[in-house]
Amino acid sequence: MVTRQPDVDPAVAATADDIEAMRIRGAATIADAAAEALSTQAKRSDATAPDVFERQLRAAAKTLYETRPTAVSLPNALRYVLRGMDGESVSALRDATIARAEEFQRELARAQTTLGTVGANRLRDGDVVMTHCHSTDALACLEAALEDGKEVEAIVKETRPRKQGHITAQQLREWGVPVTLIVDNAARRYLDEADHVLVGADSIAADGSVINKIGTSGLAVNARERGVPVMVAAQTIKLHPDTMTGHTVEIEMRAESEVVSDEERRTITGDADDGLVVANPAFDVTPPRYVDAIVTERGQFPPESIVTLMRELFGEMTGEPWEP
Ligand SMILES: O=C(COP(=O)(O)O)[C@H](O)[C@H](O)COP(=O)(O)O
């Protein structure tokens, strides 16, 4: 459970629980939900003094921030909204915060649509795309290609342990895209039939490394060996400004229960129930040399040049998202 801050509205706490339990998941969706939650906190605040209002909003941001560590879209969203919290009275602060959250959500949606059109330009009629996990940014590229009248097919990795590939497969089938669903271990074999690997990102580091669902790096290495280009679809909200000052991106470790049931654990260890460690990292790091292009709403970039865009958009940022 997330540590609850005092004065945080129950609706914000519920959003934090949903993010932590992955009922709300995926970097862009988490960012959208976080902005919405801050707006809700602003709407429902019972503060009568501006400093109390601000304290409540910062407490809400901290509660949301502590849910999952890897997707930088979460702190980036919190920072963006809190920076718009401006005014001399509670009502001015409330209006400004709500307007800022709405602006963030609008820009997020717009960025994804624009990014989709950029990514679609890389896809040709008849292409076969291999996907990993479920990324709304990656799907935006496929949706835009379909809208351009291109026919595409997809090889969808199921993505253990939580099988987010099923969500991707479901969305693609709704759009009428032929889908071949494969287990993760079959990826190398099926790369021979793929024209692109298309994945999303939770964070992008200053050196162009891509942090995304566990298994992305292995897929990218295999794709390079097979000569299949790797395209990463990532709005600029996924750029991790702290990495410009040498910080690393924390990789979330999730519960062992996602990998083995209690019964399976007992079968492995017997009654002793010791000596078995189940490691379940949720994300991994793909070095820039295995990535062909990072597709953003500002155009496509070779990974090594992404730091220029990062500096332009974020400057040198320090401090926790909820700090003034
Ligand atoms: O790794 C994941 C989701 O991981 P999880 O299921 O653990 O949240 C997605 O590829 C990115 O978040 C990008 O998604 P989007 O493009 O929708 O932001």
Ligand as a Chemical Component Dictionary entry (heavy atoms), coordinates in Angstrom:
data_LIG
# 
_chem_comp.id                   LIG 
_chem_comp.type                 NON-POLYMER 
_chem_comp.pdbx_formal_charge   0 
_chem_comp.three_letter_code    LIG 
# 
loop_
_chem_comp_atom.comp_id 
_chem_comp_atom.atom_id 
_chem_comp_atom.alt_atom_id 
_chem_comp_atom.type_symbol 
_chem_comp_atom.charge 
_chem_comp_atom.model_Cartn_x 
_chem_comp_atom.model_Cartn_y 
_chem_comp_atom.model_Cartn_z 
_chem_comp_atom.pdbx_ordinal 
LIG O1  O1  O 0 5.985 -0.939 -20.415 1  
LIG C1  C1  C 0 4.864 -0.539 -20.615 2  
LIG C2  C2  C 0 3.751 -0.765 -19.646 3  
LIG O2  O2  O 0 4.186 -1.376 -18.447 4  
LIG P1  P1  P 0 3.116 -1.691 -17.295 5  
LIG O3  O3  O 0 2.052 -2.549 -17.877 6  
LIG O4  O4  O 0 3.934 -2.364 -16.229 7  
LIG O5  O5  O 0 2.575 -0.352 -16.806 8  
LIG C3  C3  C 0 4.555 0.285  -21.830 9  
LIG O6  O6  O 0 5.302 -0.138 -22.930 10 
LIG C4  C4  C 0 4.930 1.748  -21.532 11 
LIG O7  O7  O 0 4.381 2.161  -20.302 12 
LIG C5  C5  C 0 4.446 2.687  -22.618 13 
LIG O8  O8  O 0 3.044 2.708  -22.640 14 
LIG P2  P2  P 0 2.246 3.971  -23.216 15 
LIG O9  O9  O 0 2.740 4.143  -24.602 16 
LIG O10 O10 O 0 0.796 3.611  -23.145 17 
LIG O11 O11 O 0 2.593 5.161  -22.361 18 
# 
loop_
_chem_comp_bond.comp_id 
_chem_comp_bond.atom_id_1 
_chem_comp_bond.atom_id_2 
_chem_comp_bond.value_order 
_chem_comp_bond.pdbx_ordinal 
LIG O1 C1  DOUB 1  
LIG C1 C2  SING 2  
LIG C1 C3  SING 3  
LIG C2 O2  SING 4  
LIG O2 P1  SING 5  
LIG P1 O3  DOUB 6  
LIG P1 O4  SING 7  
LIG P1 O5  SING 8  
LIG C3 O6  SING 9  
LIG C3 C4  SING 10 
LIG C4 O7  SING 11 
LIG C4 C5  SING 12 
LIG C5 O8  SING 13 
LIG O8 P2  SING 14 
LIG P2 O9  DOUB 15 
LIG P2 O10 SING 16 
LIG P2 O11 SING 17 
# 
